[in-house]
Amino acid sequence: MSAVLFDVKDNIATITLNRPEAYNSVNTALAHGLIDALQQCKDDDSIRAIVLTGSGKAFCAGQDLKEVTTPELDPGFDTLMKDHYEPIVHLLRGIEKPIVAKVNGVAAGAGANFALACDIIVAVEHAVFIQAFSAIGLIPDSGGTYTLPRAVGMAKATALAMLGDKVSAEEAERIGMIYKYFSAETFEDEVQAIAKKLANMPTKGLGLTKLALNQSLKNSFDQQMLLETDLQLKAASTEDYNEGVAAFVEKRNPAFKGR
């Protein structure tokens, strides 16, 4: 059974972490499978939106501790960080296409921070987010020390990282950690509607928006203004910009092609 499932339909790629018996915890096979799937999304121009989710009851429970405590399987922390988690998060943030985290259950440790690295985070009502690292003497990784404070503020992020509190989907929406949560009955349809909308929008423009937001986290105001000018010129040169303007003038719905 593949540790990661990959499916493309209607320009939407769905990546499913597929170790339900282990709550989709990350082992070497899952890490490599996720990297490969994300790279395929990056390289395939027909893919215009990405959904990341988990099979079974969990989104992702973080690192598989059975792997790291089994000598013949343990890849070592250097490999875990440099060859597994860093490439995954760099791809999640670097792919210039919208990525939706479809959090279908518990998101703990690295799993919580995979979600935070996505562009739009939605959760089912019974999902929980846990910075589980402190319970075993580790620090938040997978970009969590960067993304969490920027989502909820330094004081809240520090408390969550140190205390390891469980954050419900409702609370996560309230404090700005996620975009929205939905009932179990409507979750699938709501996520599909978001992904479909994104897949039919101007992909290049969304990618440049993602790039601009990434850079804003380290740029000065003046640097960001210069970047906006540069990226806006690129956006204005796309086919989708011309289609959007034409559709507005002609009072019709645009037919964006992602070019």
C-alpha positions, 0 to 999 in steps of 0.5 A, a space after each residue: 500500500 502506497 504511503 501517499 496517494 496522488 490523484 488529479 481531476 479537473 486540474 485539482 491534485 489531491 495528495 492523501 497521506 495514506 498510513 491510516 493505521 498509524 494516523 498518517 505519521 511520517 516515516 521515510 516512505 511517506 516523506 519521500 512520497 509526499 516530496 515526489 507528489 509535491 514536485 509533480 504538482 510543481 512541474 505539471 502546468 495542468 495542475 492549478 490547485 492542490 489539496 493535501 489531506 489524510 486518510 482515515 481519522 487523522 490528517 497527520 500525527 507527526 513523526 512516526 516514533 516507532 521508526 526513530 526508536 528502531 535502530 535498523 529503521 532510524 534515519 537519524 535526525 540530520 536526515 529527518 530534518 534535511 531530507 524529509 521536513 525541510 524539502 516538504 515545507 519548502 515545496 509547500 511554501 514555494 510552489 506557485 500554486 494554491 495549496 489547501 490543507 484539508 484537515 480531516 482529523 488530528 494534526 499533531 507535531 509536524 502534521 500541524 505544521 504541514 497544515 500551517 505551511 499551506 495557503 488555505 487551511 480548512 478543518 472538519 469540526 472535530 479536528 484538533 491541532 497540537 504542537 506536540 514537540 515539548 512532550 518529548 523534549 523537542 522544539 517545533 519543526 517543519 517551519 512551525 516556529 516561523 508560521 505559528 507566531 505569524 498566524 496567532 501572535 508570539 504570546 499565543 504561539 509560545 504558549 501553544 509550543 511550550 504547553 502543547 495544548 490541543 486547539 479545537 477547529 473552532 478555536 483555531 478559526 477564532 484565533 486565526 490559525 485556520 481559514 474556516 472549519 466545517 461540520 462533518 456533513 458539509 466538509 467534503 463539499 465545502 473543501 471541493 468548492 474551495 479547490 474548484 474555485 481556486 483551480 478556475 482562477 488565474 493561477 499565475 496571479 495566485 502564484 505571484 500573490 503567494 510569492 509576494 506574501 512570502 517575501 513580505 515576512 522579511 522585507 521592509 515596506 519599501 522593499 515590498 513596494 518595489 516587489 509589488 511593482 515587479 510582480 504586478 508587471 509580471 501579472 499584467 503580462 499574463 493571458 489571464 489578466 487580458 481575459 479578466 479585463 476582457 470579461 469585465 468589459 464584456 460583462 461575462 464570466 472569465 474563462 481563465 486558463 492558468 497562463 
